[in-house]
Amino acid sequence: MQIKKINLERIREEENIEGEDYIAVEEPMHLKVCKDSCETFAVVMRTPGNDKELSLGFLYSEGVINGIEDVKKVVERGSNTVEVWVNRLSGVKARDIIVNSSCGVCGRALLYTISILKSNLKVHRKVIFSLPEILRENQNAFNVTGGLHAAALFNSSGKLLKIYEDVGRHNAVDKIVGSLLLEKGVPADECILLVSGRLGYEIVSKGIKAGIPIIAGISAPTSLAVQMAEEARVTLIGFLRGDSFNIYSHTERII
């Protein structure tokens, strides 16, 4: 359930009006990694729905799994617990914190290994211009609540391949990556990733690991995101609004 109806009171100058509204749901997901037994790896604050994809994408970005071949099965127990049964246990330790919906890297060391993308994808600027409107039209829960981020994957012609919404941008990206893992679609070296807000380290690192050569955002990138994109040979696009955008790295992919 992504949306919840609540009662509220609207204040309009000197008027108090009782009414109803819809808000985005945010709940904790207990993510457990299991081999012979299960251990809680993290508690992820997220919007319920597509928890299997979220779990797989999150564990992939954390280095717990290297691909879908490392996974035996995924079991959803109740509405807020997911068990991922694996063939092997990595040296990655469980997080001892709650991963909140606004921060995908809080509480852990800022370490990353750059993978150099080999994709020769080239995309016309008109395709890039068209993406925000397609994203917005397909943000069904946001259009009701105004309270959810989205991540979408497009092909080089601008066709929408998949879209996920969540209270956290990084969660929405994890859902994209998890879906690609299930389809054995990594590396996604002919795709474009678009997120509905800023481009921070966590978003770009997840996109790089999934092999996505063009990563775009409606808002600004951070300095570390630009640095990572430059080193990984990723085309990073920010402030994608209307008929304009900025390219911060590897402009050669945009024609």
Secondary structure, DSSP 4 states (H G I P E B T S, - for coil): --EEEEEEEEEETTEEEEEEEEEE--EEEEEEEESSSEEEEEEEEE-SS-HHHHHHHHHHHHTS-SSGGGEEEEEEETTTEEEEEESS--SPPPPSSEE-TT-SSTTS-----PPPP-----B-HHHHHHHHHHHHHT-HHHHHHS--EEEEEEETT--EEEEEEESSHHHHHHHHHHHHHHTT--S-TTEEEEESS-B-HHHHHHHHHTT-SEEEESSPBPHHHHHHHHHHT-EEEEEEETTEEEEEE-GGGB-
